[in-house]
């Protein structure tokens, strides 16, 4: 089944395969360069440790102490009291 430019399906597949092989070679070379730069990524255990630490960092949540929550509460109460005061002043 010919295509507009006169290439057959098999020719298109061969062209796509060649492009895919070139891309794969380039990606493999890039992986090697990255592993040389970061040797801990080259070993299976290193990759596992990096993946584990990334997962931990993603799932970690920051927790506020009760003293910090109280301080925020006091600041916000003061903030909103000032807002209400200004609003009341403008409304009169």
N, CA, C and O atoms as a MOPAC input file, in Angstrom:
PM7 MOZYME 1SCF
protein

 N      0.84900 1    -1.17900 1     0.00000 1
 C      0.00000 1     0.00000 1     0.00000 1
 C      0.89300 1     1.24100 1     0.00000 1
 O      1.46000 1     1.57200 1     1.04200 1
 N      1.03800 1     1.93000 1    -1.11500 1
 C      1.91900 1     3.09000 1    -1.22000 1
 C      1.37600 1     4.30000 1    -0.44600 1
 O      0.16700 1     4.48400 1    -0.30700 1
 N      2.31400 1     5.11500 1     0.05000 1
 C      1.96900 1     6.34100 1     0.76600 1
 C      2.20200 1     7.50800 1    -0.18300 1
 O      2.76400 1     7.31400 1    -1.26100 1
 N      1.78800 1     8.70500 1     0.18400 1
 C      1.86200 1     9.87900 1    -0.68200 1
 C      3.23800 1    10.08000 1    -1.31400 1
 O      3.32600 1    10.39900 1    -2.50000 1
 N      4.28600 1     9.90400 1    -0.56400 1
 C      5.62500 1    10.17600 1    -1.07900 1
 C      6.19600 1     8.99200 1    -1.84200 1
 O      7.35100 1     9.04500 1    -2.26500 1
 N      5.44400 1     7.95200 1    -2.02700 1
 C      5.89700 1     6.81600 1    -2.78900 1
 C      6.63400 1     5.77000 1    -1.96900 1
 O      7.18600 1     4.82700 1    -2.53600 1
 N      6.65700 1     5.91200 1    -0.64900 1
 C      7.30700 1     4.91900 1     0.18600 1
 C      6.30300 1     3.84600 1     0.56700 1
 O      5.15300 1     4.14200 1     0.89400 1
 N      6.74000 1     2.62000 1     0.52300 1
 C      5.85300 1     1.53000 1     0.92900 1
 C      5.86900 1     1.41700 1     2.45400 1
 O      6.69600 1     2.03600 1     3.12500 1
 N      4.95500 1     0.62600 1     2.98300 1
 C      4.88400 1     0.40800 1     4.42300 1
 C      6.18500 1    -0.19900 1     4.93500 1
 O      6.67700 1     0.19500 1     5.99300 1
 N      6.73500 1    -1.13400 1     4.21100 1
 C      7.98100 1    -1.76700 1     4.65900 1
 C      9.12900 1    -0.76100 1     4.67300 1
 O      9.97900 1    -0.80100 1     5.56400 1
 N      9.15800 1     0.13600 1     3.69500 1
 C     10.19400 1     1.16900 1     3.68100 1
 C     10.03400 1     2.12800 1     4.85700 1
 O     11.01800 1     2.52800 1     5.47800 1
 N      8.78000 1     2.49500 1     5.16100 1
 C      8.52200 1     3.37100 1     6.29200 1
 C      8.92200 1     2.70000 1     7.60200 1
 O      9.50900 1     3.33500 1     8.47900 1
 N      8.60200 1     1.41100 1     7.73100 1
 C      8.97300 1     0.67200 1     8.93500 1
 C     10.49300 1     0.60800 1     9.08600 1
 O     11.01600 1     0.75800 1    10.19000 1
 N     11.19300 1     0.38500 1     7.98200 1
 C     12.65300 1     0.32100 1     8.02500 1
 C     13.23500 1     1.68100 1     8.42800 1
 O     14.18700 1     1.75500 1     9.20400 1
 N     12.65500 1     2.73700 1     7.89400 1
 C     13.10100 1     4.08400 1     8.23700 1
 C     12.84400 1     4.37500 1     9.72200 1
 O     13.70700 1     4.91200 1    10.41700 1
 N     11.66500 1     4.01900 1    10.18900 1
 C     11.32900 1     4.22700 1    11.60300 1
 C     12.23200 1     3.38800 1    12.49500 1
 O     12.66000 1     3.85200 1    13.55100 1
 N     12.52600 1     2.16200 1    12.08500 1
 C     13.38900 1     1.29200 1    12.88000 1
 C     14.79400 1     1.88300 1    12.98700 1
 O     15.40300 1     1.86300 1    14.05700 1
 N     15.30100 1     2.40500 1    11.87600 1
 C     16.62800 1     3.03200 1    11.88700 1
 C     16.66900 1     4.23100 1    12.81700 1
 O     17.62800 1     4.41000 1    13.56800 1
 N     15.63300 1     5.05000 1    12.76600 1
 C     15.55000 1     6.21500 1    13.64300 1
 C     15.46200 1     5.77300 1    15.09800 1
 O     16.11100 1     6.36100 1    15.96300 1
 N     14.66700 1     4.74300 1    15.37600 1
 C     14.51700 1     4.23400 1    16.74300 1
 C     15.84400 1     3.67100 1    17.25000 1
 O     16.20000 1     3.87800 1    18.41000 1
 N     16.57300 1     2.96500 1    16.39800 1
 C     17.86600 1     2.40900 1    16.80000 1
 C     18.85800 1     3.52700 1    17.12200 1
 O     19.61000 1     3.43600 1    18.09300 1
 N     18.85500 1     4.58700 1    16.29900 1
 C     19.74500 1     5.72600 1    16.55400 1
 C     19.39100 1     6.39600 1    17.88400 1
 O     20.27200 1     6.75200 1    18.66600 1
 N     18.11400 1     6.55800 1    18.12100 1
 C     17.66400 1     7.16200 1    19.38200 1
 C     18.06600 1     6.30000 1    20.56300 1
 O     18.52100 1     6.81700 1    21.58400 1
 N     17.90500 1     4.99400 1    20.43600 1
 C     18.26600 1     4.06700 1    21.51000 1
 C     19.76400 1     4.13100 1    21.80000 1
 O     20.16800 1     4.12600 1    22.96200 1
 N     20.58800 1     4.19100 1    20.75600 1
 C     22.04100 1     4.30100 1    20.94300 1
 C     22.39500 1     5.59100 1    21.67200 1
 O     23.23200 1     5.59800 1    22.57400 1
 N     21.74600 1     6.68700 1    21.26800 1
 C     22.00600 1     7.98000 1    21.89200 1
 C     21.59800 1     7.95800 1    23.37200 1
 O     22.31800 1     8.48100 1    24.22200 1
 N     20.45400 1     7.35600 1    23.67200 1
 C     19.99000 1     7.27300 1    25.05800 1
 C     20.90900 1     6.39700 1    25.90300 1
 O     21.19300 1     6.72300 1    27.05600 1
 N     21.37300 1     5.28900 1    25.33500 1
 C     22.29700 1     4.41700 1    26.07600 1
 C     23.59900 1     5.14200 1    26.38000 1
 O     24.15800 1     4.99900 1    27.46700 1
 N     24.08500 1     5.92600 1    25.41000 1
 C     25.30800 1     6.70000 1    25.63000 1
 C     25.08200 1     7.74200 1    26.72500 1
 O     25.97100 1     7.99700 1    27.53800 1
 N     23.90000 1     8.33800 1    26.74400 1
 C     23.57800 1     9.32600 1    27.77300 1
 C     23.50000 1     8.66900 1    29.15100 1
 O     23.94300 1     9.25300 1    30.14000 1
 N     22.94600 1     7.47200 1    29.22000 1
 C     22.87100 1     6.73000 1    30.48700 1
 C     24.27700 1     6.43900 1    31.00300 1
 O     24.55300 1     6.59800 1    32.19200 1
 N     25.15600 1     6.01500 1    30.11100 1
 C     26.54000 1     5.72400 1    30.50200 1
 C     27.20800 1     6.98800 1    31.03700 1
 O     27.91700 1     6.93900 1    32.04200 1
 N     26.98400 1     8.12200 1    30.36500 1
 C     27.59100 1     9.38300 1    30.81300 1
 C     27.05600 1     9.77400 1    32.19000 1
 O     27.81600 1    10.23200 1    33.04400 1
 N     25.76400 1     9.59700 1    32.40600 1
 C     25.16900 1     9.92400 1    33.70700 1
 C     25.72700 1     9.01300 1    34.78600 1
 O     26.04900 1     9.47200 1    35.88200 1
 N     25.84600 1     7.72100 1    34.48500 1
 C     26.37300 1     6.77100 1    35.47100 1
 C     27.83800 1     7.04300 1    35.78300 1
 O     28.28700 1     6.77600 1    36.89800 1
 N     28.58300 1     7.56300 1    34.83300 1
 C     29.97600 1     7.93100 1    35.10700 1
 C     30.02500 1     9.16000 1    36.00600 1
 O     30.88600 1     9.26500 1    36.87900 1
 N     29.10400 1    10.08100 1    35.79000 1
 C     29.05700 1    11.29000 1    36.60500 1
 C     28.57200 1    10.99100 1    38.01900 1
 O     29.09400 1    11.53100 1    38.99400 1
 N     27.55900 1    10.11700 1    38.11500 1
 C     26.97900 1     9.74600 1    39.40600 1
 C     27.11100 1     8.23700 1    39.57100 1
 O     26.16800 1     7.50400 1    39.27500 1
 N     28.27400 1     7.75500 1    40.04300 1
 C     28.51600 1     6.31000 1    40.11700 1
 C     27.52100 1     5.56500 1    41.00300 1
 O     27.26800 1     4.38000 1    40.78400 1
 N     26.95300 1     6.24600 1    42.00500 1
 C     26.00100 1     5.55000 1    42.87900 1
 C     24.74300 1     5.12900 1    42.13200 1
 O     24.01600 1     4.25000 1    42.59600 1
 N     24.47800 1     5.74000 1    40.98600 1
 C     23.31800 1     5.35800 1    40.19300 1
 C     23.58500 1     4.11000 1    39.35400 1
 O     22.64700 1     3.46700 1    38.88200 1
 N     24.85200 1     3.77000 1    39.16700 1
 C     25.19500 1     2.63900 1    38.30800 1
 C     24.87700 1     1.30600 1    38.95700 1
 O     24.47200 1     0.36800 1    38.27000 1
 N     25.05100 1     1.20100 1    40.27200 1
 C     24.79700 1    -0.07500 1    40.94000 1
 C     23.31600 1    -0.21400 1    41.25200 1
 O     22.60600 1     0.77500 1    41.43600 1
 N     22.87000 1    -1.45200 1    41.30800 1
 C     21.46000 1    -1.71600 1    41.59300 1
 C     21.09800 1    -1.20400 1    42.98200 1
 O     20.04100 1    -0.60100 1    43.16900 1
 N     21.97800 1    -1.44400 1    43.95900 1
 C     21.68200 1    -0.98900 1    45.31700 1
 C     21.67600 1     0.52800 1    45.38500 1
 O     20.88500 1     1.11200 1    46.12600 1
 N     22.54800 1     1.16900 1    44.62200 1
 C     22.58200 1     2.63100 1    44.59200 1
 C     21.29800 1     3.19300 1    44.01800 1
 O     20.73700 1     4.15100 1    44.55000 1
 N     20.83300 1     2.59600 1    42.93200 1
 C     19.57800 1     3.04200 1    42.32800 1
 C     18.42500 1     2.83300 1    43.29800 1
 O     17.53700 1     3.67700 1    43.41800 1
 N     18.44900 1     1.69600 1    43.98800 1
 C     17.38200 1     1.39300 1    44.93700 1
 C     17.38500 1     2.41800 1    46.06800 1
 O     16.32900 1     2.88800 1    46.49000 1
 N     18.57900 1     2.76200 1    46.55700 1
 C     18.68100 1     3.73700 1    47.64300 1
 C     18.21700 1     5.11700 1    47.18400 1
 O     17.52900 1     5.82300 1    47.92200 1
 N     18.59100 1     5.49700 1    45.97400 1
 C     18.17300 1     6.79500 1    45.44500 1
 C     16.65800 1     6.82600 1    45.28100 1
 O     16.01000 1     7.81700 1    45.62100 1
 N     16.10100 1     5.74800 1    44.76300 1
 C     14.65500 1     5.67900 1    44.56800 1
 C     13.92600 1     5.72600 1    45.92100 1
 O     12.90000 1     6.39400 1    46.05600 1
 N     14.46300 1     5.01600 1    46.91500 1
 C     13.85400 1     4.99400 1    48.24300 1
 C     13.89200 1     6.38300 1    48.87000 1
 O     12.90100 1     6.83900 1    49.44000 1
 N     15.04500 1     7.06000 1    48.76300 1
 C     15.14900 1     8.38900 1    49.36500 1
 C     14.24200 1     9.38000 1    48.64200 1
 O     13.67700 1    10.27200 1    49.27400 1
 N     14.09700 1     9.23700 1    47.32800 1
 C     13.20000 1    10.12000 1    46.58700 1
 C     11.75700 1     9.87800 1    47.01000 1
 O     10.98300 1    10.82500 1    47.14800 1
 N     11.39200 1     8.61900 1    47.21500 1
 C     10.03500 1     8.29200 1    47.64500 1
 C      9.78400 1     8.85800 1    49.04100 1
 O      8.71100 1     9.39700 1    49.31600 1
 N     10.78200 1     8.73300 1    49.92000 1
 C     10.65000 1     9.25500 1    51.27900 1
 C     10.47600 1    10.77500 1    51.25600 1
 O      9.63800 1    11.32200 1    51.97300 1
 N     11.26500 1    11.44100 1    50.43600 1
 C     11.17800 1    12.89700 1    50.35100 1
 C      9.82500 1    13.32600 1    49.80800 1
 O      9.28500 1    14.34800 1    50.23300 1
 N      9.27700 1    12.57000 1    48.88700 1
 C      7.98200 1    12.89300 1    48.29700 1
 C      6.85700 1    12.71100 1    49.31100 1
 O      5.91300 1    13.50200 1    49.33100 1
 N      6.94400 1    11.67400 1    50.15700 1
 C      5.86700 1    11.36000 1    51.08400 1
 C      5.98000 1    12.09300 1    52.41400 1
 O      5.02300 1    12.13000 1    53.18700 1
 N      7.12300 1    12.66300 1    52.67700 1
 C      7.34300 1    13.31500 1    53.96000 1
 C      6.48400 1    14.57500 1    54.06000 1
 O      6.38300 1    15.34600 1    53.10500 1
 N      5.87400 1    14.77400 1    55.21000 1
 C      5.10000 1    15.98200 1    55.43300 1
 C      5.73700 1    16.75500 1    56.58100 1
 O      6.33600 1    16.17200 1    57.48500 1
 N      5.60400 1    18.03000 1    56.53200 1
 C      6.14400 1    18.86200 1    57.60500 1
 C      5.10400 1    18.93700 1    58.70600 1
 O      3.91400 1    19.11400 1    58.44600 1
 N      5.56100 1    18.80400 1    59.91700 1
 C      4.64300 1    18.87100 1    61.03500 1
 C      5.00700 1    20.05300 1    61.91000 1
 O      6.17700 1    20.30900 1    62.19200 1
 N      3.97500 1    20.76400 1    62.33000 1
 C      4.16300 1    21.95000 1    63.13300 1
 C      3.97900 1    21.57900 1    64.60500 1
 O      3.07000 1    20.82700 1    64.95900 1
 N      4.83100 1    22.10200 1    65.43200 1
 C      4.69800 1    21.83400 1    66.87200 1
 C      3.48800 1    22.60000 1    67.40900 1
 O      2.99600 1    23.52700 1    66.76500 1
 N      3.02000 1    22.21200 1    68.57500 1
 C      1.86400 1    22.89400 1    69.15400 1
 C      2.19600 1    24.35400 1    69.47800 1
 O      1.33400 1    25.22700 1    69.37400 1
 N      3.44800 1    24.61500 1    69.87000 1
 C      3.85600 1    25.99500 1    70.13700 1
 C      3.82200 1    26.82700 1    68.85600 1
 O      3.39900 1    27.98300 1    68.86800 1
 N      4.26700 1    26.23400 1    67.76100 1
 C      4.24500 1    26.94500 1    66.47900 1
 C      2.80600 1    27.20400 1    66.03300 1
 O      2.49700 1    28.27800 1    65.51700 1
 N      1.92000 1    26.21000 1    66.23500 1
 C      0.50900 1    26.41200 1    65.89000 1
 C     -0.10800 1    27.52900 1    66.72200 1
 O     -0.87500 1    28.34500 1    66.21100 1
 N      0.23400 1    27.55900 1    68.00500 1
 C     -0.27300 1    28.62000 1    68.87700 1
 C      0.20900 1    29.98600 1    68.40800 1
 O     -0.55900 1    30.94900 1    68.39000 1
 N      1.49000 1    30.07000 1    68.02700 1
 C      2.04700 1    31.34200 1    67.56100 1
 C      1.35000 1    31.80200 1    66.28900 1
 O      1.05400 1    32.98800 1    66.14000 1
 N      1.08800 1    30.88900 1    65.38100 1
 C      0.37700 1    31.23200 1    64.14500 1
 C     -1.03500 1    31.69800 1    64.48400 1
 O     -1.52700 1    32.67100 1    63.91200 1
 N     -1.67700 1    31.00800 1    65.40700 1
 C     -3.03500 1    31.36800 1    65.81000 1
 C     -3.08400 1    32.78800 1    66.36000 1
 O     -3.96900 1    33.56700 1    66.00700 1
 N     -2.13400 1    33.11600 1    67.22100 1
 C     -2.09200 1    34.46000 1    67.80300 1
 C     -1.87100 1    35.50200 1    66.72300 1
 O     -2.54800 1    36.53100 1    66.70100 1
 N     -0.92300 1    35.24100 1    65.82300 1
 C     -0.64900 1    36.19000 1    64.72800 1
 C     -1.87000 1    36.39100 1    63.84900 1
 O     -2.19300 1    37.52000 1    63.48100 1
 N     -2.55100 1    35.30200 1    63.51000 1
 C     -3.70800 1    35.41600 1    62.62000 1
 C     -4.87200 1    36.11700 1    63.30200 1
 O     -5.58700 1    36.88600 1    62.65900 1
 N     -5.07600 1    35.86800 1    64.59200 1
 C     -6.14200 1    36.56700 1    65.31900 1
 C     -5.87800 1    38.06500 1    65.32800 1
 O     -6.79200 1    38.86800 1    65.14200 1
 N     -4.61800 1    38.43500 1    65.54600 1
 C     -4.24700 1    39.84200 1    65.52300 1
 C     -4.47200 1    40.43000 1    64.13000 1
 O     -5.00600 1    41.53200 1    63.99500 1
 N     -4.06400 1    39.69200 1    63.09500 1
 C     -4.21100 1    40.12600 1    61.70500 1
 C     -5.67800 1    40.38900 1    61.38000 1
 O     -6.01800 1    41.44500 1    60.84500 1
 N     -6.55400 1    39.42400 1    61.70400 1
 C     -7.96800 1    39.57000 1    61.36800 1
 C     -8.63100 1    40.63900 1    62.21800 1
 O     -9.55500 1    41.30200 1    61.74800 1
 N     -8.19200 1    40.82700 1    63.44900 1
 C     -8.73000 1    41.90800 1    64.27800 1
 C     -8.41500 1    43.25400 1    63.63900 1
 O     -9.27300 1    44.13600 1    63.60000 1
 N     -7.19700 1    43.42000 1    63.13800 1
 C     -6.81400 1    44.65300 1    62.44700 1
 C     -7.65300 1    44.85400 1    61.19100 1
 O     -8.08700 1    45.97000 1    60.90300 1
 N     -7.88100 1    43.77800 1    60.44200 1
 C     -8.70300 1    43.87100 1    59.23000 1
 C    -10.11600 1    44.32200 1    59.57800 1
 O    -10.67500 1    45.18900 1    58.90600 1
 N    -10.70000 1    43.73200 1    60.63300 1
 C    -12.05800 1    44.10100 1    61.03500 1
 C    -12.10500 1    45.55900 1    61.48900 1
 O    -13.06700 1    46.27600 1    61.21300 1
 N    -11.05800 1    45.98700 1    62.18700 1
 C    -10.99000 1    47.35800 1    62.66700 1
 C    -10.98200 1    48.34400 1    61.49300 1
 O    -11.71300 1    49.33500 1    61.49600 1
 N    -10.14900 1    48.05800 1    60.49700 1
 C    -10.06100 1    48.92500 1    59.30900 1
 C    -11.37900 1    48.92900 1    58.55400 1
 O    -11.83600 1    49.98100 1    58.10600 1
 N    -11.99000 1    47.76500 1    58.41000 1
 C    -13.25600 1    47.64200 1    57.69300 1
 C    -14.34800 1    48.43600 1    58.42600 1
 O    -15.14100 1    49.13400 1    57.79400 1
 N    -14.38100 1    48.32500 1    59.75600 1
 C    -15.37100 1    49.05700 1    60.54300 1
 C    -15.15300 1    50.56700 1    60.42700 1
 O    -16.11600 1    51.33100 1    60.35700 1
 N    -13.91700 1    50.98500 1    60.40700 1
 C    -13.57600 1    52.39900 1    60.29700 1
 C    -14.03300 1    52.94300 1    58.94300 1
 O    -14.55200 1    54.05700 1    58.86800 1
 N    -13.84300 1    52.16700 1    57.87400 1
 C    -14.23200 1    52.61900 1    56.53400 1
 C    -15.74700 1    52.58800 1    56.37300 1
 O    -16.30700 1    53.37800 1    55.61300 1
 N    -16.40200 1    51.69400 1    57.07500 1
 C    -17.86000 1    51.55300 1    56.95100 1
 C    -18.62600 1    52.67200 1    57.61100 1
 O    -19.76900 1    52.92300 1    57.22700 1
 N    -18.06300 1    53.35400 1    58.57700 1
 C    -18.79100 1    54.40400 1    59.30900 1
 C    -18.78200 1    55.71100 1    58.59800 1
 O    -19.35200 1    56.68500 1    59.08900 1

